[in-house]
Amino acid sequence: MIYTRLYLVFYKYRNLLTRVQNQLKKRSFRVMKVLNTEQVRLADEYTIGHEPILSLDLMERASLGLANLIQSQNRINLSLLIFAGFGNNGGDGIALARLLSNKGWRVNLYLATPDKDWSPDAKANIKRLPEQENLTISYLKPDSDLPHIQNDDLVIDALFGSGLTREPSGFIAGIIDHINAAKAWVISVDIPSGLFGDDNRLNSRCHVIKASQTLTFQLPKLSFFFLENQDFVGDWKVIPIGLHPDFIAQAETPWNFTGYEDVSSWLKPRTKFSHKGSYGHSLILSGSNGKMGAAVLAASACIRSGAGLTTVALPSAGNIIVQTAVPEAMTITDQDCCFLTDIPDLSPYTAIGAGPGIGTGKETWSALQKLMKMSPVPLVLDADALNLLSRNPGSLLQVPKNSILTPHPGEYKRLFGEDADDYSRIMRLKDLAEFYQLVIVLKGAHTAVAGPEGSVWFNITGNSGMATGGSGDVLTGLLTGLLAQGYDPFIAARLGVFIHGLAGDIAAESTGKEALTAGDLVSSIGKAFLRIHNYSI
């Protein structure tokens, strides 16, 4: 019996120690930044100098992480073709060929012969290549015949890395075109060859690998977050390679991405003796004739966010609809049956959201103007509220500071005008948020949240199933509920966008993407909170 008790004590404290170690590990990598290509190069140098570690060993660490992930998600009996360049990205590919062939893979390694010489680490990895039957090494020259690629082959692109500053040309461009012409599954190492890590405005993208998947090291590249590069990047995953956390923490960049580490640290605890008054009172102005469902979705999401009380101001014809569909919400009805024409007394509310389904009539615009003038708190403005702002030049200056605007690309264009490309748009988004002192949530595959202090945070949750009517209404309610609970607007926006996307991911696990509805998002908000809480344990 005494041994059993001792074991239980040991087991308890061993688990406690493991949890503490995991927490420390999470904190050490809490800084979720997107660094430019020069900063990534400096991060490598800093790690080599301060860990310390040889550059060749850092490459080995990266290639080992790459090999493990490729092996975990693919069948070993696939025919593997690795195309390696002569720089360090090629060195990663060469090391990968050795590691996978040692694991039993049948590997065909194609080395692009350089005009001058391979990088030192690439050359060192060539010397490390074993002589074994399942590894075939070929050297590609300008006059070489390129290998035939079968549809069921697995192709690894390790030709160029993120440091590329000019478009590929010559026979390397021909290799890229040859890979793109095939129908095989293509995995790019760190970045698709031919794509620049940051700004691709001067890149014609005529010779860029169209990767099915990109496995990038430590941190994603800025170019991964832009629609115009989607066909090249494909699905991307990050492979941690142990770049020094001190360098990443100290690096200055306006670009970040929101991860579990961030949102789990932002969530406010709910105390034992709290009550509904502890979590704020939300007001949502929503609905018009034929669009009362927007009010239902926004109110439902607001309640699911944890807000203590939720009131919906809506046209009188929508009262029975909302009271029946969302019995937890209170309502205030407008004198007009079909549209909002005025605002209620705002003093009881700690957060106010407006826009879903309100229409763009003259009386509604007057009510929105009054709201912007009288509101004692920052607002959440979406949908028709944004359309009304876009129709009235100069009205953005009337929006209370630190308010959250949530435009989709069409609404953003109407509000702020056209941009030549996604890179230009994201640069201007940062400046606009700073100029107007607003939080601007530009919705998309990687929703970008720009803050008044000049930083932009990309979101990594969500899926294409969320491209459905009412999804934005759910986000409006969720953000309003978070503001009601006392979250800072910029934190509320990033947290709400992450939870919204995570709810979409959880819902898609059950419904699939095609059948996902806005109501499914509302139903999955609680599960999203649970997943974040479980991550932080």
N, C-alpha and C positions, 0 to 999 in steps of 0.2 A: 504493500500500500504506500509506503513512504517513497518508493521509487516512482510510483505513478504520480504522486503529488509533485515530486521534484521535476518530473518530465513536463507536467502541466504548467508549472511555473516557468520552466525553461522555454516551453513552447510559446507561452504568453509573451514573454519578454523578447523572444526572438522575432515574433511577429511585429511587436511594437518597434523594435530596432529596424526591421525591414521597411515599415511604414515611414519612419523618420528618414531613412536613407532615400526612399523614393521621393519624399517631399523635397529633400535637399537637391536631389537630381533634377526634379521639375523646376525648382527655383533657379537653378544654375542656367537653365535654357529658357527662362521665361521671356526673354527679349525676342519677339518674333518680328524680325526686321527683314526688309528686302534691300540688299546692298547692291550698289552698282558694280560693274565688272572690275573696275580698278580697286574697289574696296574688297572684293572677293580675293583678288590677287594679294592684296596686303594682309588679309586674314590668313591666307596660306603661309605667307612669310612670317607673320607674328607667331602662328602656331609652331612653325618649324623652329623659331628662335626661342620661344618661351615654354614650350612643353617640357623639354625640347624633343624634337623628332626629326629624323632625316626626311628630306622631301620624297625620297624613294619609298620610305616606310609609310608616309602619309598617303602616297598613291596606292600602296598595297592595302592600306586600311579602307580606302574608298572602293577599290576594286573588289575587296572581299565582301563589303556590304552590298555591292552591285551583284556579285555572283550569288550570294545567299538569297536575295530578293528574286532574281531571275529564276533560280532553281525552285523557289517556293511556289511560283505562280505558273510554271510551265512543265510540260512533260519532258523527261530526260531523253526520250527516244526521238525528239525533234532533230532535224538537221539544222545545225547552227552555222550561220555565215557572219563573220565579224569583219567589218571594213574599218581599218585603223589608219589614221593619218600619222604625220611625223612629229606632231607636237605632244604636249602632255595629255590631251584628250585621247590621242592615239595610244599613248602609254597606258592609259586606263584600259583601253580595249585589248592591248597586247597582254597585260596582266590578267584580264578577264579570261582570255583564251586559255592561258595556263591553268588558272584556277578551275574553270569548268571542265577542261579536258582531264584534269586530275580527279574530278568527281565522276568521270565516266561519260561525259557528253562527247558526241562526235562533232568536232569543231573544225571548220574551214576558216583559216585566218588569212585575210587579204591585206597586205601592207602596201600602202601608197608610197612609192619611192619618191623621196624629196629631191629637189634641185640641189640642195646643199647637204644637209645631214639631219638625222633625227635629233630630237631634244635629248639631253643626257639621260633622263629617266626613261624615255621611250627606248633608247638604245640599250640601257641596262636591262630592261624587261625583255628585249629581243634575245639577249644573251641567256636569260633565265628560261627560255622556252624549252620544254622537255622534248626528247625524241621518243614519240610513242605513236602507235598506229592510228589512234583516234584523233590526232591533231595533224592537219595538213596546212602547210604554210606556203603562200604564193605571194610573189612580188608583182605589183601592178605598175606598169610604166605607160607613158603616153600611147605607145603602139600595141599595148596588151589587149587581148580579147577579154571582155568582162564575163564573169561566170553567169551561167543561167540560174535564175532564181525561181524555184518552184513555189506554188501558192501556199503549200503547207510548211515552207521553210520558216525559220526564225532568224531575222536579220538584225544585227547589232550595228548601229551607226556610231562610230567613234572617230570620225574624220576631223572635225573641228570643234573647239570648245567655245566657251562664252567670251573669250578674249578676241574673237574675230572682229575686225574693223573694216573689212572690205569684202565685196561679194566674191564667191568662189569663181574661178575661171579655169580654162584649160581642161586637162584630163580629169581633174578632181570634180569639176562641174559635171563632166560626163558620167562619173561614177554616181553622183547624186541623182542625176536624171535617170540613170539605169535602175537604181533602187526604187525611185518613185514610180517607174513604169511597171514594176512588178506588183503582184497582189498579195505579197507576203505580209506577215505581222512584223512591224519595224519598231525596235526599241532604240531610242537615242540616249546616249550617255551624256548626262549633265544638261545638254541643250541640243536641239536639232541642228545638224551641221548646215551652215549658211545663214542661220538666224543670229542677229545681234542680241546681246543680253539686255540692252536697255532701249535705245532709240533706233527704230527701223525705218524712219521716214525717208532716208536716202538709200534704202535697200529695196531694189526692185522685186526681191523674193523670187526671181526666176530660177535660181538654183538653191533651193532650201529643201532639206529632207522633210517629207510629210510623214512624221512619226505617228504610229498608233499609240505609243506611250513614251513619255520622257521620264527618265529616272535621274533626278537632279540631286546635287550634293549639298547638304546642310541647309540651304535656304533656296526658295524659288527665285527665278529671275524676273525682273520687272516685266519683260515682254510676254511672260506667260499669262498675264492677267488681261490681255487685250483680245477682243473678238477677232481682229484682223489677222492674228497669229494662231487662231484655234486649229486650222487645218494642218498646221505644221507641228504644233506641240502635242496635240492629242490629249489623252489623260496623263496627268503628271503626278509623280510621287516624290517625296523628299527622302533621301537616304542620309541619316546623320553620320558624319565622318569625324566628329570630335574636333572641329575648329574651335580655337580657344574662346571660351565664353566672355573673357574680359575684353577682347577686341570687339566682339559683336556688341557687347553692352555699351562700349564707349563710342562706337561708330555713329556718326551723325547722318541721318537720312530722314526725309519726310515720308518714306514709304514703309509700311508695316503690313502684317496680316494677322488677323485675330485667330487665336487658337484656344484650345481648352484651358491652357495655363492661364490665359488672360481672363476668360469669362468666369472660371472657377474662383479667381481672386476678386472679381468685381461683385459677385453675388452677395447681397446683404443677408446676414443671418436673421431668422425670425425668432424672437425671444418668447420665452414661456408665458409671460404675463402680458403679451401684446393683445390688442383687440382690433376690430375693423378700423377704428379711428387711427391706429398706428400706421396704417398702410395707405393713407391718402384717399382722396375723393376725385375721381376722374369725370370729366364732362366731354362727351363726344357729340359734335354737331354733324349729323349725317342724315342721308335719305332724301328722296324726292319721289314724285309720282313714277312708279315703275322701277324704282331703285331702293326700295326699303330693305332689301336683302343686304345691302352694303352696311346699313346700320346694325343689322343682326350680327353680321360677321365681326364688325369692329367692336361691338359691345361684348360679344362672347370672348374674343381674344383678350380684351382689356381685363375681364374678370379672371381669365385663366392666367394672366400675368402676375397675379397676386395683389392687385389693387383692392383696398378695403371696400370701397363703394364705387359704383359706376352709374352715372346718369346719362341718358341719351336725350339730346334736344333734337326734335324731328317734326316734320309736318304732321298735322293732327290725324291724317288718314293712315299714318303708319303706327299709331299708338297700339292698336290691338295686335298688330303683327309682332312688334317688338316685345310687348308684354307677354305674349303667348310663347314666342320662340326663345326669349331670354328672361325668364321670370326673376332671375337674380338682379337684373338691372331696373333702375327707376327711369321714368320718362318725364320730359317736359315737352308739351306740345305747342307748336306755333299756331298763331291765329289763322294762318293759311292752311288749307287742307293738303296741298300738294307740294309746297316749297317752303324753305326756310326764308323768313323775311325779317327776323329780328333775333337778338340774343338774350338769354336770361341773365339774371343777376349772377355775376361771376365770382362773388366773394367766397362762396363755400368751397371752391374747387382748388385742388393743388396741382392739377394738370388739365390741359384742354387740347383736344384733337379735333380737327375739322377737315371736311373735304369729301369723304367717300359718298358718292351718289347724290351730292347736293344740287347738281345742275349748275348752269352758268347764267341764270337770269339776272336781270337788273336789280331786283329786290334782294336777291341772295348776295350779290356783290356788295350792296349797301350794308348788309348784315356782317359780311366778312370784314369790311373796312372798320365797322364799329368794333368788332371783336379784336382786331389788331391794335386799335387805339386804346381800348379799355382793359385788355388782358393784363392781369398783375403777374403772369407767369409766362415763360416761353411756351410757344405753341408747337403742335405737330400738324403740319399742313401737307395734304396729299390730294391726289386726284383732281376733282373740280376746283378745289381751292387753288391749286397750282395753275389750272387753266384760266381761272379768273385773274390771277396775278399776271399771267403772260399776256392777257388781253389789255392790260392797263399799265403802260410803260411808267417806270418810276416807282411802282407800288412795292417793289421789293424793299425799298428803303423804309416802308411803313411796318415791316414785319419785326416783331420784338426780337432783340438780340438773343442769341443762343437758341432760337427756335430751330426745330428740325423740319427740313423739307425733304420729301421722299419721292422725287420724280423717277419715272421710267425713262428710257432714252428719248421717246417722243415728247414727253412733257419737258424734259431737260432742254431739248432743242427749241421748243416753243418759248421757254423761259429765257434762255441764255444765247440762243443762236447756234449756227452750224459750226462744226469743227472739221478740219480736213481729215483727221484720223483719230483713232483711240488715244494714241500717245499725246497728241495736242490737246485732246479733250480732258485727259486726266491732269495734265499740267495746268490747264485753265481752271478746272474744278477746284484744285488746291487754292489758287489765287482768289477765286470767287468767294469761297467760304471765308477766307481771311478778310477780304474786302468788306463783305456784308456782315461779318461776325455772326455767321449762321453755321449750323451743322447741315451739310447737304449729303443726302444718301442717294447716290446714283445707282439705281437697281440694275442688276444684270447677273450673268453667270458667276462673276466674282464681284458682288456689290461693293462699291467703293464708298466709304464714309469719310468725308472731308471735314475737318474741324476748324474752328475759328483761329487756332494758333498756328495753322499751316501744315498739319500732317494729314496723311491719307492712310486709311486702314482698309485693306481688301478682306473680303469674307471668303472662307473656304468651305462653308456648308451650303447645302441646297442642291437642287437637281432640276432637270428640264421639265419634270412633272408639275413643277410649281408655276409653269407658264399657263395659268388658267385664271379665269375671271374670279375676282374676289380675293386673290392672294395678297394684293396690296392693301385691301381693307383690313385683313388680319394683321398685317404689319403695323398699320396705323393704330389699331386698338392696343396691340402689344406694347408699342413705344409709349403711348399715352399712359398706360398702366404702370410702366416702369418709372416714368417721370412722376407720377402721383406718389410713388413710394419714396421719393427723395433722391433718386439717382441723378447725377450730373448729366446734362443733356448729351454730351459727347460720349460718355460711358453708356448711357441708356441706348443711344443709337447703335453703337457697336455690339453691345450685349443683345439688344433686341433683334438685330439683323442675324446674329449668329444663332439665336434660339429659333427664330423663324425658319432659317435654312435647315437647322437640325431637325425641327419638327417635320419639315418636308422630307428629309431623308428617312426618318423613322416611319412616316406614313407610307412612303414608297416601298418600304420593306414588306408591307402588308398588301397594299393595293396595286403595286406596280406604278410606273410613271404615267401611263396613259389614262388610268382611271382615277388619278389623284384629284381631289377637289379641295376648295378652300376650307370647307367644313372639316375635312380630314386634317388639315393643318391645325385648326383649333383643337381638335380632339387629341392631337399629339404634342401640344405645348407642355402638358404636365410631364410626359415621358421625356421630353427634352430637358426639362429642369432636373429630373431624376438622373439622367445620364451625366449631366454636368456635376451634380452633387456627388455621384459615385466616383467620378474621375478624381475629385479632390480628396477622397478618403485615403 
